[in-house]
Amino acid sequence: MTTITLIIPVYNEAKRLSKTFSTLNKWKVPSGIKIDQVIYVNDGSTDQSLSLLKNSPLKFNKKVISYKQNQGKGFAVKKGMLASKSSYTLLLDADMATSPTQLKKFIPFMKNGTDIIVGTRKNGHSTVTVHQPFIRENLGKIFTKLSQLILNVPVTDFTCGFKAFSLKAKNDIFKRSLVNRWGYDAEILFLGIQLGYSIEEKSVLWADQVGTKVSMLKDGLYSLTELAQIRLNHTLNHYHIKKILPQLKFRYT
């Protein structure tokens, strides 16, 4: 039996949390999988998110981690990940842009012991039912190309909020991660490669959701500086990686 914890970062999501709760409560978990816990991380929300997280019923065991000052999505994800003790931990966005039903596509990789499984919208086999606005979608493609170039990480989709980590990989990666905001996706995949963990990509169903918290200009520019910071952190050994293990090949399915 594979145990899984879901990590859902939350920042001012009061208007969308009803969909989060409804989707999770209607979800039929695949056989051979046990959901240990759903961990919500309230990243300093100033709306009614925290009250809803605490008081809304959920069919799974739930835990709410909360702090008053907004720290960034990367910080929230790290807090949640390090609180999980399951065989695998799945990162899932509160907007349910990728439904938890897509987890069934990850199960074969989990059974094979893959360390990191990345949901992708961009490998040519995925289904995007609702696209982002033209400019935002193409800026995302530029960020992907720059991430591949600067970090030498050959994944097709860095920012899809649907990723699973084995217990060992999760602990090893997130105890080292330093990026608190939007560049965290690139950092954790970069660390996964540097630490020698196996990574698989799997195409998923995805639909853009209204109400994004990402500013194309401000957050886009900040993310680019974070890519340079990741490379510098590695050069200065701030990640404390003693040696690079043999890198396993990627597969795109």
BALOBA-1460 file (C-alpha; in Angstrom, 3 decimals):
// residues 253
<rec num="1" residu="m" x="0.000" y="0.000" z="0.000"/>
<rec num="2" residu="t" x="1.454" y="3.348" z="-1.088"/>
<rec num="3" residu="t" x="0.721" y="6.154" z="1.351"/>
<rec num="4" residu="i" x="0.358" y="9.701" z="0.061"/>
<rec num="5" residu="t" x="0.052" y="13.118" z="1.661"/>
<rec num="6" residu="l" x="-1.316" y="16.054" z="-0.336"/>
<rec num="7" residu="i" x="0.259" y="19.487" z="0.139"/>
<rec num="8" residu="i" x="-1.925" y="22.452" z="-0.816"/>
<rec num="9" residu="p" x="-0.441" y="25.956" z="-0.384"/>
<rec num="10" residu="v" x="-3.052" y="28.656" z="0.208"/>
<rec num="11" residu="y" x="-2.818" y="32.428" z="-0.082"/>
<rec num="12" residu="n" x="-6.052" y="34.453" z="-0.153"/>
<rec num="13" residu="e" x="-8.019" y="31.636" z="-1.776"/>
<rec num="14" residu="a" x="-11.326" y="32.156" z="0.076"/>
<rec num="15" residu="k" x="-13.265" y="32.536" z="-3.200"/>
<rec num="16" residu="r" x="-11.890" y="29.285" z="-4.618"/>
<rec num="17" residu="l" x="-11.675" y="26.998" z="-1.604"/>
<rec num="18" residu="s" x="-15.216" y="25.689" z="-2.001"/>
<rec num="19" residu="k" x="-14.042" y="24.098" z="-5.267"/>
<rec num="20" residu="t" x="-10.974" y="22.698" z="-3.493"/>
<rec num="21" residu="f" x="-13.067" y="21.028" z="-0.789"/>
<rec num="22" residu="s" x="-15.713" y="19.779" z="-3.221"/>
<rec num="23" residu="t" x="-13.145" y="18.269" z="-5.592"/>
<rec num="24" residu="l" x="-11.320" y="16.446" z="-2.801"/>
<rec num="25" residu="n" x="-14.522" y="15.154" z="-1.187"/>
<rec num="26" residu="k" x="-15.802" y="13.758" z="-4.505"/>
<rec num="27" residu="w" x="-12.474" y="12.159" z="-5.431"/>
<rec num="28" residu="k" x="-12.384" y="8.370" z="-5.502"/>
<rec num="29" residu="v" x="-8.872" y="7.377" z="-4.505"/>
<rec num="30" residu="p" x="-7.350" y="4.680" z="-6.753"/>
<rec num="31" residu="s" x="-6.957" y="1.200" z="-5.312"/>
<rec num="32" residu="g" x="-3.603" y="0.486" z="-3.689"/>
<rec num="33" residu="i" x="-3.328" y="4.097" z="-2.516"/>
<rec num="34" residu="k" x="-3.995" y="5.421" z="0.968"/>
<rec num="35" residu="i" x="-4.272" y="9.165" z="1.569"/>
<rec num="36" residu="d" x="-2.594" y="9.712" z="4.924"/>
<rec num="37" residu="q" x="-3.347" y="13.394" z="5.185"/>
<rec num="38" residu="v" x="-4.127" y="16.625" z="3.391"/>
<rec num="39" residu="i" x="-1.881" y="19.431" z="4.623"/>
<rec num="40" residu="y" x="-3.031" y="22.966" z="3.890"/>
<rec num="41" residu="v" x="-0.371" y="25.637" z="4.341"/>
<rec num="42" residu="n" x="-1.914" y="29.065" z="4.911"/>
<rec num="43" residu="d" x="0.743" y="31.487" z="3.691"/>
<rec num="44" residu="g" x="-0.325" y="34.592" z="5.623"/>
<rec num="45" residu="s" x="-3.751" y="34.997" z="4.005"/>
<rec num="46" residu="t" x="-5.605" y="38.198" z="4.869"/>
<rec num="47" residu="d" x="-9.063" y="37.004" z="3.755"/>
<rec num="48" residu="q" x="-11.234" y="34.229" z="5.244"/>
<rec num="49" residu="s" x="-9.018" y="31.385" z="3.976"/>
<rec num="50" residu="l" x="-7.795" y="30.268" z="7.403"/>
<rec num="51" residu="s" x="-11.294" y="30.085" z="8.859"/>
<rec num="52" residu="l" x="-12.503" y="28.052" z="5.892"/>
<rec num="53" residu="l" x="-9.532" y="25.687" z="6.105"/>
<rec num="54" residu="k" x="-10.168" y="25.028" z="9.786"/>
<rec num="55" residu="n" x="-13.922" y="24.677" z="9.650"/>
<rec num="56" residu="s" x="-14.812" y="23.078" z="6.321"/>
<rec num="57" residu="p" x="-15.333" y="19.289" z="6.496"/>
<rec num="58" residu="l" x="-13.007" y="17.021" z="4.553"/>
<rec num="59" residu="k" x="-13.302" y="13.261" z="4.169"/>
<rec num="60" residu="f" x="-9.534" y="12.871" z="4.608"/>
<rec num="61" residu="n" x="-7.466" y="13.605" z="7.679"/>
<rec num="62" residu="k" x="-6.376" y="17.209" z="7.437"/>
<rec num="63" residu="k" x="-3.770" y="19.435" z="9.003"/>
<rec num="64" residu="v" x="-3.552" y="23.220" z="8.738"/>
<rec num="65" residu="i" x="-0.181" y="24.942" z="9.002"/>
<rec num="66" residu="s" x="-0.542" y="28.705" z="9.295"/>
<rec num="67" residu="y" x="1.551" y="31.798" z="9.940"/>
<rec num="68" residu="k" x="0.658" y="35.483" z="9.848"/>
<rec num="69" residu="q" x="3.212" y="36.967" z="7.446"/>
<rec num="70" residu="n" x="3.120" y="36.023" z="3.770"/>
<rec num="71" residu="q" x="6.422" y="34.345" z="2.877"/>
<rec num="72" residu="g" x="5.866" y="33.115" z="-0.665"/>
<rec num="73" residu="k" x="4.665" y="29.914" z="-2.302"/>
<rec num="74" residu="g" x="8.085" y="28.255" z="-2.163"/>
<rec num="75" residu="f" x="8.233" y="28.771" z="1.596"/>
<rec num="76" residu="a" x="4.704" y="27.386" z="2.027"/>
<rec num="77" residu="v" x="5.451" y="24.308" z="-0.072"/>
<rec num="78" residu="k" x="8.623" y="23.635" z="1.917"/>
<rec num="79" residu="k" x="6.748" y="23.880" z="5.244"/>
<rec num="80" residu="g" x="4.160" y="21.404" z="4.054"/>
<rec num="81" residu="m" x="6.609" y="18.995" z="2.455"/>
<rec num="82" residu="l" x="8.788" y="18.720" z="5.540"/>
<rec num="83" residu="a" x="5.686" y="17.948" z="7.639"/>
<rec num="84" residu="s" x="4.773" y="14.890" z="5.547"/>
<rec num="85" residu="k" x="5.811" y="11.370" z="6.532"/>
<rec num="86" residu="s" x="4.134" y="9.432" z="3.706"/>
<rec num="87" residu="s" x="5.749" y="7.212" z="1.075"/>
<rec num="88" residu="y" x="5.025" y="9.946" z="-1.461"/>
<rec num="89" residu="t" x="3.967" y="13.558" z="-1.113"/>
<rec num="90" residu="l" x="1.939" y="15.238" z="-3.850"/>
<rec num="91" residu="l" x="1.953" y="18.989" z="-4.409"/>
<rec num="92" residu="l" x="-1.463" y="20.169" z="-5.543"/>
<rec num="93" residu="d" x="-2.679" y="23.710" z="-6.280"/>
<rec num="94" residu="a" x="-5.748" y="24.990" z="-4.431"/>
<rec num="95" residu="d" x="-7.412" y="26.020" z="-7.703"/>
<rec num="96" residu="m" x="-7.515" y="22.356" z="-8.826"/>
<rec num="97" residu="a" x="-6.148" y="23.321" z="-12.251"/>
<rec num="98" residu="t" x="-4.966" y="19.716" z="-12.301"/>
<rec num="99" residu="s" x="-7.474" y="17.460" z="-10.601"/>
<rec num="100" residu="p" x="-6.324" y="14.875" z="-8.026"/>
<rec num="101" residu="t" x="-7.855" y="12.284" z="-10.366"/>
<rec num="102" residu="q" x="-4.655" y="12.676" z="-12.419"/>
<rec num="103" residu="l" x="-2.764" y="10.932" z="-9.606"/>
<rec num="104" residu="k" x="-3.687" y="7.615" z="-11.219"/>
<rec num="105" residu="k" x="-1.171" y="8.451" z="-13.965"/>
<rec num="106" residu="f" x="1.606" y="8.669" z="-11.387"/>
<rec num="107" residu="i" x="0.940" y="5.305" z="-9.733"/>
<rec num="108" residu="p" x="3.048" y="3.154" z="-12.136"/>
<rec num="109" residu="f" x="6.054" y="5.409" z="-11.478"/>
<rec num="110" residu="m" x="5.521" y="5.183" z="-7.733"/>
<rec num="111" residu="k" x="5.411" y="1.400" z="-7.960"/>
<rec num="112" residu="n" x="8.730" y="1.522" z="-9.848"/>
<rec num="113" residu="g" x="10.263" y="3.662" z="-7.101"/>
<rec num="114" residu="t" x="10.670" y="6.847" z="-9.151"/>
<rec num="115" residu="d" x="11.858" y="9.626" z="-6.844"/>
<rec num="116" residu="i" x="10.265" y="12.665" z="-8.505"/>
<rec num="117" residu="i" x="7.231" y="12.648" z="-10.806"/>
<rec num="118" residu="v" x="6.450" y="15.888" z="-12.618"/>
<rec num="119" residu="g" x="3.092" y="16.668" z="-14.189"/>
<rec num="120" residu="t" x="3.533" y="18.443" z="-17.515"/>
<rec num="121" residu="r" x="1.312" y="20.489" z="-19.822"/>
<rec num="122" residu="k" x="4.000" y="21.036" z="-22.446"/>
<rec num="123" residu="n" x="5.434" y="17.780" z="-23.747"/>
<rec num="124" residu="g" x="3.040" y="17.374" z="-26.671"/>
<rec num="125" residu="h" x="0.977" y="14.618" z="-25.027"/>
<rec num="126" residu="s" x="-0.852" y="16.688" z="-22.435"/>
<rec num="127" residu="t" x="-4.375" y="18.077" z="-22.658"/>
<rec num="128" residu="v" x="-4.900" y="21.733" z="-21.803"/>
<rec num="129" residu="t" x="-8.667" y="22.212" z="-21.740"/>
<rec num="130" residu="v" x="-8.519" y="25.935" z="-20.954"/>
<rec num="131" residu="h" x="-5.414" y="27.849" z="-22.040"/>
<rec num="132" residu="q" x="-3.865" y="30.769" z="-20.236"/>
<rec num="133" residu="p" x="-4.097" y="34.178" z="-21.906"/>
<rec num="134" residu="f" x="-1.722" y="34.360" z="-24.896"/>
<rec num="135" residu="i" x="0.902" y="36.611" z="-23.286"/>
<rec num="136" residu="r" x="0.987" y="34.683" z="-20.006"/>
<rec num="137" residu="e" x="1.256" y="31.324" z="-21.766"/>
<rec num="138" residu="n" x="4.134" y="32.467" z="-23.956"/>
<rec num="139" residu="l" x="5.977" y="34.114" z="-21.070"/>
<rec num="140" residu="g" x="5.731" y="30.734" z="-19.350"/>
<rec num="141" residu="k" x="7.383" y="29.114" z="-22.350"/>
<rec num="142" residu="i" x="10.200" y="31.666" z="-22.187"/>
<rec num="143" residu="f" x="10.695" y="30.945" z="-18.471"/>
<rec num="144" residu="t" x="10.891" y="27.223" z="-19.255"/>
<rec num="145" residu="k" x="13.553" y="27.762" z="-21.933"/>
<rec num="146" residu="l" x="15.614" y="30.012" z="-19.656"/>
<rec num="147" residu="s" x="15.338" y="27.517" z="-16.784"/>
<rec num="148" residu="q" x="16.524" y="24.714" z="-19.041"/>
<rec num="149" residu="l" x="19.434" y="26.827" z="-20.257"/>
<rec num="150" residu="i" x="20.573" y="28.354" z="-16.967"/>
<rec num="151" residu="l" x="20.065" y="25.292" z="-14.763"/>
<rec num="152" residu="n" x="20.573" y="22.512" z="-17.321"/>
<rec num="153" residu="v" x="17.323" y="20.863" z="-16.245"/>
<rec num="154" residu="p" x="15.683" y="19.206" z="-19.275"/>
<rec num="155" residu="v" x="12.073" y="19.042" z="-18.053"/>
<rec num="156" residu="t" x="9.336" y="20.465" z="-20.274"/>
<rec num="157" residu="d" x="7.224" y="22.078" z="-17.547"/>
<rec num="158" residu="f" x="8.641" y="23.623" z="-14.386"/>
<rec num="159" residu="t" x="5.582" y="25.398" z="-13.029"/>
<rec num="160" residu="c" x="2.718" y="22.914" z="-13.271"/>
<rec num="161" residu="g" x="1.514" y="22.593" z="-9.678"/>
<rec num="162" residu="f" x="1.282" y="18.809" z="-9.725"/>
<rec num="163" residu="k" x="4.448" y="17.061" z="-8.575"/>
<rec num="164" residu="a" x="5.115" y="14.024" z="-6.385"/>
<rec num="165" residu="f" x="8.217" y="13.226" z="-4.322"/>
<rec num="166" residu="s" x="9.338" y="10.059" z="-2.579"/>
<rec num="167" residu="l" x="9.964" y="10.356" z="1.147"/>
<rec num="168" residu="k" x="13.751" y="10.304" z="0.819"/>
<rec num="169" residu="a" x="13.906" y="12.675" z="-2.141"/>
<rec num="170" residu="k" x="11.466" y="15.081" z="-0.510"/>
<rec num="171" residu="n" x="13.422" y="15.329" z="2.718"/>
<rec num="172" residu="d" x="16.757" y="15.583" z="0.940"/>
<rec num="173" residu="i" x="15.593" y="18.308" z="-1.446"/>
<rec num="174" residu="f" x="13.412" y="20.483" z="0.750"/>
<rec num="175" residu="k" x="15.804" y="20.652" z="3.678"/>
<rec num="176" residu="r" x="18.183" y="22.350" z="1.206"/>
<rec num="177" residu="s" x="15.781" y="24.574" z="-0.735"/>
<rec num="178" residu="l" x="16.275" y="28.321" z="-0.267"/>
<rec num="179" residu="v" x="13.933" y="29.995" z="-2.767"/>
<rec num="180" residu="n" x="10.754" y="31.222" z="-1.091"/>
<rec num="181" residu="r" x="8.801" y="32.576" z="-4.036"/>
<rec num="182" residu="w" x="7.900" y="31.657" z="-7.604"/>
<rec num="183" residu="g" x="11.296" y="30.299" z="-8.643"/>
<rec num="184" residu="y" x="11.012" y="27.416" z="-6.181"/>
<rec num="185" residu="d" x="9.841" y="24.936" z="-8.864"/>
<rec num="186" residu="a" x="13.056" y="25.366" z="-10.814"/>
<rec num="187" residu="e" x="15.143" y="25.080" z="-7.653"/>
<rec num="188" residu="i" x="13.640" y="21.824" z="-6.393"/>
<rec num="189" residu="l" x="14.005" y="20.143" z="-9.788"/>
<rec num="190" residu="f" x="17.570" y="21.432" z="-10.066"/>
<rec num="191" residu="l" x="18.331" y="20.018" z="-6.619"/>
<rec num="192" residu="g" x="16.738" y="16.713" z="-7.574"/>
<rec num="193" residu="i" x="19.153" y="16.372" z="-10.486"/>
<rec num="194" residu="q" x="22.184" y="17.484" z="-8.486"/>
<rec num="195" residu="l" x="21.358" y="14.921" z="-5.796"/>
<rec num="196" residu="g" x="21.018" y="12.153" z="-8.384"/>
<rec num="197" residu="y" x="17.328" y="11.381" z="-7.984"/>
<rec num="198" residu="s" x="15.315" y="9.785" z="-10.773"/>
<rec num="199" residu="i" x="12.806" y="12.101" z="-12.445"/>
<rec num="200" residu="e" x="9.911" y="11.194" z="-14.715"/>
<rec num="201" residu="e" x="7.487" y="13.496" z="-16.512"/>
<rec num="202" residu="k" x="3.896" y="12.528" z="-17.147"/>
<rec num="203" residu="s" x="1.348" y="14.423" z="-19.217"/>
<rec num="204" residu="v" x="-1.725" y="15.587" z="-17.292"/>
<rec num="205" residu="l" x="-5.048" y="17.282" z="-17.894"/>
<rec num="206" residu="w" x="-4.892" y="20.964" z="-16.970"/>
<rec num="207" residu="a" x="-7.235" y="23.956" z="-17.184"/>
<rec num="208" residu="d" x="-6.370" y="27.581" z="-16.474"/>
<rec num="209" residu="q" x="-8.277" y="29.068" z="-13.537"/>
<rec num="210" residu="v" x="-9.234" y="32.704" z="-13.053"/>
<rec num="211" residu="g" x="-7.797" y="34.559" z="-10.065"/>
<rec num="212" residu="t" x="-4.076" y="33.868" z="-10.416"/>
<rec num="213" residu="k" x="-1.835" y="35.577" z="-7.847"/>
<rec num="214" residu="v" x="1.081" y="35.828" z="-10.288"/>
<rec num="215" residu="s" x="2.010" y="39.245" z="-11.657"/>
<rec num="216" residu="m" x="3.493" y="38.813" z="-15.124"/>
<rec num="217" residu="l" x="5.883" y="41.753" z="-14.764"/>
<rec num="218" residu="k" x="6.839" y="41.786" z="-11.087"/>
<rec num="219" residu="d" x="6.887" y="38.043" z="-10.414"/>
<rec num="220" residu="g" x="8.238" y="37.219" z="-13.861"/>
<rec num="221" residu="l" x="11.287" y="39.432" z="-13.391"/>
<rec num="222" residu="y" x="11.768" y="38.208" z="-9.829"/>
<rec num="223" residu="s" x="11.702" y="34.593" z="-10.993"/>
<rec num="224" residu="l" x="14.444" y="35.298" z="-13.507"/>
<rec num="225" residu="t" x="16.685" y="36.698" z="-10.772"/>
<rec num="226" residu="e" x="15.947" y="33.573" z="-8.739"/>
<rec num="227" residu="l" x="17.275" y="31.378" z="-11.556"/>
<rec num="228" residu="a" x="20.591" y="33.216" z="-11.321"/>
<rec num="229" residu="q" x="20.487" y="32.934" z="-7.537"/>
<rec num="230" residu="i" x="19.973" y="29.160" z="-7.750"/>
<rec num="231" residu="r" x="23.032" y="28.801" z="-9.945"/>
<rec num="232" residu="l" x="25.048" y="31.038" z="-7.596"/>
<rec num="233" residu="n" x="23.870" y="29.114" z="-4.527"/>
<rec num="234" residu="h" x="25.104" y="25.925" z="-6.138"/>
<rec num="235" residu="t" x="28.449" y="27.453" z="-7.134"/>
<rec num="236" residu="l" x="28.998" y="28.683" z="-3.573"/>
<rec num="237" residu="n" x="27.869" y="25.295" z="-2.182"/>
<rec num="238" residu="h" x="25.037" y="26.838" z="-0.184"/>
<rec num="239" residu="y" x="23.064" y="23.652" z="-0.870"/>
<rec num="240" residu="h" x="25.737" y="21.527" z="0.841"/>
<rec num="241" residu="i" x="25.829" y="18.857" z="-1.836"/>
<rec num="242" residu="k" x="28.957" y="16.783" z="-1.270"/>
<rec num="243" residu="k" x="29.002" y="15.013" z="-4.609"/>
<rec num="244" residu="i" x="26.919" y="14.628" z="-7.708"/>
<rec num="245" residu="l" x="25.520" y="11.129" z="-8.143"/>
<rec num="246" residu="p" x="25.061" y="9.587" z="-11.599"/>
<rec num="247" residu="q" x="22.118" y="11.261" z="-13.290"/>
<rec num="248" residu="l" x="19.350" y="8.963" z="-14.463"/>
<rec num="249" residu="k" x="17.675" y="9.550" z="-17.802"/>
<rec num="250" residu="f" x="14.398" y="11.382" z="-18.086"/>
<rec num="251" residu="r" x="11.345" y="9.874" z="-19.704"/>
<rec num="252" residu="y" x="8.495" y="11.827" z="-21.222"/>
<rec num="253" residu="t" x="5.126" y="10.076" z="-21.365"/>
